[in-house]
Amino acid sequence: MIEVKTFSGAQIEPYLDAVAALRIAVFRDWPYLYAGDRDYEKQYLATYAKSPESLFVLAFDGERVIGASTGIPLTDETAAFQKPFLDRGIALGDVFYFGESVLLREYRGHGLGHRFFEEREGYARRLGRFALTAFCAVERDAGDPRKPEGFRPNDVFWNKRGYTRQADMFCTIEWQEIGASAPTPHQLRFWLRPLT
C-alpha cells in the first residue's frame, strides 16, 4: 500500500539519499537525460533542507521512497531560479516554487501526480502569504531523434491544474547528459499559477 507523508526543512535529512537516488533514476529518462551526479544532488537538496518552510511530499511503498515532490519559498531558492522573476518584476516573496515531482515508472497512473500538486498547493495556501505557485521544466526540440516513440509531455496535465506556460521566462541549469563528456547548459521554461 502506498503511503504519502510530508516533511519540512530539516525533517527531510533522513531521506536525502533516497530522494537523490530517485531524482537520478527518474531524470535519466527523456526529456532530461540526466547522467546523475551525487555531488550536485547533495548541493541541490541542501538548499531545501536548510529552508525551514520547504516541503517534501514523499510517497512510500513500505519503507521504500518511490516518489518525491518538493516546494520552497522562492526567497530561499538559488539565484538561477529567482532571476526570471526579478527580471519580470515579480516579488520573490509572492512565489512558492515547486522543485520537482519524480515518481518511479511502475507507480505512475494512479493519481500520485495530482496528489503531489494538491499537497504543495495546499501547503503554500496554509503559509498564507503567497500569490503564485511556479515551476520550470526542460523543453526539447520536437524532432529530437532521442525522443521516445509515444512520449507525451505533461503540458495538458499542467494546464488542467491551472498552470500557464510563460513565453518569456526561462532559467538555465547545467547538467551532464547520458553519453556526454561534460555538463552543458539546459534551458527550462517556467509555468505559473495564481494561488487562489
N, C-alpha and C positions, 0 to 999 in steps of 0.2 A: 504494500500500500504506500502510495506517495504522500509525503507529509511536507507542507510548506511552512517554514519558520522565518521570522525576521530578526535582524540584528542591527545594532547601530554602533558606529565608532569602533572602539577597541574590543567590543564583544566579538568582532569578526576574526580576531587574531588566531584562534584555534583552527579556523577554516581557510586561512590564506593559501596554504599549499594546495588544498583541494580546488579552490577557485582558480588558482593559477593554472593547474593542470587541465581543468575544464576549459578555460579560455584557449589554451594552446590546442587542445583537441578539436574544439568546435571551429575556431578561426582558421584551422588548417584547410578547411573546405572553401570552395568558391562562395562568395566573391573575395574573401580576404587573402587566402592562400598564404597564411602566416606560417613561417617556418618554426616559430616558437623560440622564445628567449626567456629563460628563467630569471635572469637579472633584470630585464625590462619589466617582467611581471611583478617582481618584488617591489620595484620602484613605483610602478603604476598603482598597485594595490595599497601601498603605504600611504598614498595621498588620501585614500578613502578611510583607512584605519585611523588616521590622525584627525579626521574631521568628526567631532562629537555628534553631528547631525547627519552623517552619512547613513545610508540604508543599504543593507544587503538582504535580498529575498532569496533564500536558498530552498531548493527542492531536494528532498532526501528520499531515496529508496532504501529503507533500513537505515544503516549508518552512512551509506554512500551518498555524496553530493552529486546529483545528476543534472542540476540546473542552478543557475545563479543569475540574478538581476540586481543592478546597483543603481544608486542615486546619491546625489550630493548637492548641497547648495553651491551654485556656480562661483560664489565668492571663495570657496575652498578648493576649486579646481585649479589646474595649471594654466599658465598664460596662453598656451596654444588654443585651449578651448574658450577662454574668456575673450580673446581679441576680436572675433567676429561680432560679438555683442557690443563691445565697446565701439567698434567701427560703425555699427548701426545706431548707436546712441541709446541702447537698451541698458538700463541699470543692472549691474551684476546681481544686486540684492533682490531683484524681482524674479530671478530664474532658478528653478530647481532642475538640475541637469541629470539625465539618465545616462549612466555609463555604458551598459550593455545588457542584453538578455541572451544568455547562452544555455542551450539545452541539448543533451545528447540525442542523437537522431532517433533512437528507438523509443524515446519518450515524447516525441512531438505528435501533434494532432489530438491532444487530449485536454486542451484548454489551459495549459500552463502558461502559454504566451500571454493570454488575456489576464490571467491571474497576476503575472509579473507586473503588467501595466497597472492593473487595479490597485495592487499593493503600493506601488510607488506613487501613483497619483493621489491616493488616499492619504498617504504619509505626508506628502507635500501640502495637501489641504490642511491637515491637522497642525502642521507647523504654523500655519496661519499668516504668512507674510509674502507668499509668492504669487505673482501674476501669471507666470508662464511655466510650462514644463518643456524641455527640449532634449533632443539627442541628435547625434550625427551618424551617418552611415556611409561606407565606401560605395562609390558607383564605378562600374566598369563599362567599357565600350560594349555595346550590344553585339558587335561582331567578333568579340574576342574568342579565338579558337579554343581557349581553355574552358569556356563556359559549358557546363554540363547540359546535355540534352534534357529538356523538360524543366529546367530551372525556372522557378517562379520567384520574382523579387517580393519583398514584404510591403511594397507600396500600397497595395489595396487594403491590407490589414491596418497599416498606419493611418491611411485616410479615413477608414471606418471608425477609428478611435479618435478622430478629430484633429489629427496632425496634418500640417500643411508643409509641403516641400518648399524650401526657401531658394529662390532663384539665385540669390547673391550672397549666401552665407556658407562659407567653407572654412575648414581648418586643415592644416597639413600635418600629418604624422608619419614618421619613418618606421618601417619595419622591413625585415628581410623576408622575401617570398621564398616559397619552396623552390629549390633549384637555383636560386640566385647566390652570388658570392658575397654580397654586401647589402645592408639595408638601403632602401630607396624611399623617396617621399611619395606619399599617397594622399590624395585629396578626398576629404569626407564632407558630405553635404549635410546641413542642419535641417531638422524638422521641428516645428514649434506648434504648441497648442496653448490657448488661453486656459488658465486653471480656474474654471468657474464651478 
